[in-house]
Amino acid sequence: MQSSSARTDDTLRKILAIGGPPLLATVHRSPRAMPQFDVGARELVATFRIGSVPHPGLFLAGSVAGAFGLPDCIRSGEDAADRAASFLAGGQRAPGASADVPGSSAWVAYQANQNA
């Protein structure tokens, strides 16, 4: 697997028709920055989603399910947990109706709010 610096060099070589390696190259990383996904990432996520359809009981979460930031990953994980709880309970979860499935994250939050 090529490093991101090598991929960048290759891309610039092709786009700008450069024949040799760069004379000066510096890489700056921002470890607290949002990750940048490759071109075509959305199509790849769609492929994973379509590929998971024939596999009941398989619940994708995180970036492979289209979540592109920490809050989205958390929400995606909670949603997958809700769908899994519904699946294990033998029902199909209607969108927005997961609060009635015992053990789902929405049900736990609902119970916590009722007891507060």
N, C-alpha and C positions, 0 to 999 in steps of 0.2 A: 504494500500500500504506500502510495506517495504521500509525502508530507504536504501540508497546505501550501507551504512556500514553493515547493516543486510544482504543484498543480497550478499555482498562480503564474509561475515562470512559464510553464508550458502553454497556458492559455494566452498570455501576453505575446509569446513567440508566434503563435498561430494568428492572432488578431492583427498584430503589428508587423508581421513578416520579419521578425528579428532572427538573425542567423546564429548568434552565440549566446553564451550565458551572460547574466547581468554583471556589470562592473562593480556595482554596489547594491546590496539588498539588505534591508532591515525589517524585522518582523516585530510588531508591537502587539502584545496580547492584553486584553482587558478581562481579567479573570472574573470580575463581578458583572460583566456585560451579558446581555441576552445572547444566547447562541444564534448563529446565523446558519440556516439550513441551505443545503445545495438546491440549485434550480431543479425542479421536478419533484421536490419532496412531497408536495400535495398530491401529485399523481400516485406516488408510491404509497402514501397513506390510504388513498382510495383503493388501491390494489389490495392492501392488507384487509381493509374492511370488507371488500367484496369476497376475498378469499376466506374470510372467517364465517361468512353466512352459512355455508353447508355444515358447520361444526357447532351444533347446539352445545352450550356449556362452556364455550370458549369466549372469554370476555376480555377484549383489548383495553388497555389504559395507557396513559402517558403519551409520549411523543409519537409512538407508533399508531396511536388512535387519533392523532391530529391535535394534541395539546402542545402548544408551543411556548409555554412559560410555566413557572411554578404554580400560580393560582389555577391555570388551566389543567395542569397535571393532577392537582389535588381534586378538582371538580371531576375530572375524568375518572380518577380512582374511586371516588365516592359513587359515581354513576355506575361504574362496572360492578362495584360491591352491591349496589341496589339491584342491578339486573341479575347478579348471581344469586342473591337471597331470594328473589322472586322465582328464579328458575328452580332452585332447590325446594321452594315451597310448592312447586307444581303449577305456578300461574305465570301469566305473561304480564309484565309491568306496562301499564299505560303511561305515556309521558306525563310527568307531574303528579302521578298518583302512587308514588312509592311509600308514602308515609304510613300506609296501612300494612306494610310487610314487616312483621317482627324481625328485628335484627338488622334491617337496612339502616344506612346512615341517616336517612330522613326520618325514619321511625324513632331512632335513638334521640335525635335532636328534638322531635316533637314531644317525646316522653319527658325529656329534660326540661323543656319549656313548660309543660303542664305541671311539673312538680316544683317549679321555681317560685 
